Amino acid sequence: MSDVAPPEAPPMDAQGFARVSGATPGQMADLARFLDMLTERNEVMNLVGPASLPAFWSRHAWDSAQLLKLAPEARAWADLGAGAGLPGLVLAILGKGVVGFHVDLVESMTKRCKFLEEVVAALALPATVHNMRAENLDLTVEIVTARACAPLHRLLGYARPYLQSGATGLFLKGQDVVAEMREAARYWEYEADVVPSKSDPRGRIVRVRRLGRARKA
């Protein structure tokens, strides 16, 4: 097996995103508004790397939206460490109008929660912002997700209440996922598989189906 990392996927434009995601014109308008708000607030807040914004449709929007392909019937989602709203706000935009669809956006930083609340209100999204630590919140959901939140062994601790209540974890990770999973196995008994990312050949999605008791490290 080659140790050379695969090249980054070429940037995708809005039309490309609409084609692969199946987003409607209304959803595309909401995503464009979200991008405008993210770009504006990113000038004064550290939400995403500024260099990543020109590649928004592939690096952020499609990276987030692909999760819906893995759980098309799921209606109750929680996004831990929601930050800039990736993937949570994208999921809420694409789930807007679907009966019963709702995203809980969990974020401990108050300034970021204010941004999330602004977008949710402006776009009338089916989402609730929780200014709390994820592990202290009592929510029952079908899917719990996170992106750029924490190494997997710590992330499993944050997600433990959700996973042990029956949720499936869909965690967006990079190419070091094998090392993260090996490290997590020192702390947790868990069942998971790895799904290749559709947005970036270097990315992976860790799908956690079961989380057992914590181990003594």
N, C-alpha and C positions, 0 to 999 in steps of 0.2 A: 504494500500500500504506500502511495506517495505521501511524503510529509508536506508537500507543497499545497498551500491553501488554494481553493478554487477562486477564480476571479470574482469581483463584485458584479452583481447583475447590472445591466445597463439601466439608466433611469427610465421611468415610465411616466408618460404624460397623463392628463386627466382622461383623455379618450381611451387610452390603454387600460387605465384602472376601471373605467365603466365597462369595458369589454370583458375583462377577466372576472370582475366581481358581480356583474349583473345589476349594478346600481341604477336606479331610476333617475330621470332628470331632476326630480325634487331632492333626492338624496345627494346628487352631485352638487346641487346648489347649496345644500346645508354643509357639505364637506368643504366647498370653496369658502363659505363664510367662516367655518372653523379655521381654515388655513389663514385667512385674513386676520382673525382675532389672535391666533397663535403667533403669527409673524409680528403683529403689533406689540403684544405683551412680552414677547421674547426679547425685545430691545431693552426692557427694564427688569426682566426676571430670567433666571436660569432654568428655562423649561426644557429646551432641546438644544443641541449643538447648532449654532447658526448655519454652519456649513451644510447641515443635513436638510434644511428647508427647501432648497431648489429640487431635491429629490423626494419631496413630500409624498407624491402619489405611490411610489414604489417602497421607499424606505419606511414610511410611517403608515400611510393609509392601507396599502395592500398587506403589509406586514401584520396589521391589526385585523383587517377584514377576513383574512384567510382562516381565522379561528372559527368563523361561522360555518365553514365547510366541514369542520371536524365535529360540530355539534349542531346540526341544522334544526333539530327539534327543540333544543334548549330555549327556555324563556327567561329563566332567572339566573343572572350573571353577577359576579362580584369581581371588581378589578382592584387588586391590592397595590398600594403605593401608586395611586392613579396619576399623580404628577401632572403631566401635560395633557392627560386624557387619552393616552395611547396604551392599550387598545380601547379603553372604556368608552370614550366619547364616539369613536368611530363605530363601535358596536351599537351604541345607542342610536346613532344616526341611521344605520342600516336596519335597525329593529323598530324604528319609529313607524307606528301604524300597524304593527303586528300585535294581535290581541294577546295580552298577558306578558309582553316582552318588557323587561326592566333590568337596568344595570345599577348596581350599588357601587359607587366610586368611593374608595376608602383611601384617605390621605391624611397623614398626621401633620403636615405643614399648612398652617392657616393661610398663608399667602397663595399657595397653590390651590387650596380649596376655594378661595374667592374667585380665582380664574375659572375653575371648573363650574362653579355656580353661575358665573356670567354666561358661559357658553350654553349650559343647560337651559337657562332662562331665555336667552336670545333665540334659541332654536326649538324651544318647547319640547325638549327631549324626555323620553321615559327613563329618567335617571334620578338618583338621590345621592347627594354628596354627604359623606360622613367624615367629619374632622376628628378622627380617632385613630388609635393604633389598631391594626387589623386583628391582632390576637385578642383584643379586648371587646370586640364587637360580636354580638350574638345575631347572626344571620343564617338563614337556611336557603341555600341556592343550589342550582344544578351544576353550574360551572364556576370555578374560581380561577382567575388568571392573573398574570403579572408580567411586566416587561421592564427590564433594566431596574429591578427593584433590589435584589440581594442575591448572593450566592445561594445555590439550591438548598444547602443544609440549613441556612437561616430562613429561607423562604418557606420551607416546609413547616418550620415552627410558627411562622405568621399564619400560614394557611391551615394549620392543624384543626382548628374548630370547624372549619368548612368541610375539609376532607373527611373528618371523622363523623360528620353529620350526613355523609353520602354524596358530597359533591365530587366531581372529577376535576382534576387540575390540568390546565393547559398553560404551560409556562414558556414564554418565548425566550430562547437562549441563543448563544453564539456557538462558535466552533469548538469551544473548550468544554462542551457539555459532558463529555465522557469523564473528564477529571472532576467536574462538579458532582456528577452522580456518584462517583467512587467516594468522594469526600462525604457526601450526604449519607452514604451507607454506613459510615462510621458512627453516625448519630441517630439514624432512624431505620426502622424496618418498613420498607415501602415497595410497592409494585408499580412499575412504570415502563413505558416504551418511548422510543424517540421517533418523531415524525419529521422528515425533511421539510424545511421551509419552502413555500412557494414563491416568496418574495426575494430571497437571497440564498444562493447555493451554499453559503457559509453558515446559514442559520439553521436552528433546530427548534422543535417544539417538544418539550417533555410532557407527556401525558401521564399523569399520576392517577391511578385507579384506586389505590388503597394505601393508607398510611397507618402503620402500626405504632407500637409504643416506642418511646425514645430510648436509645441505647446510652450506656455510660461511655463517654468518649475516653 
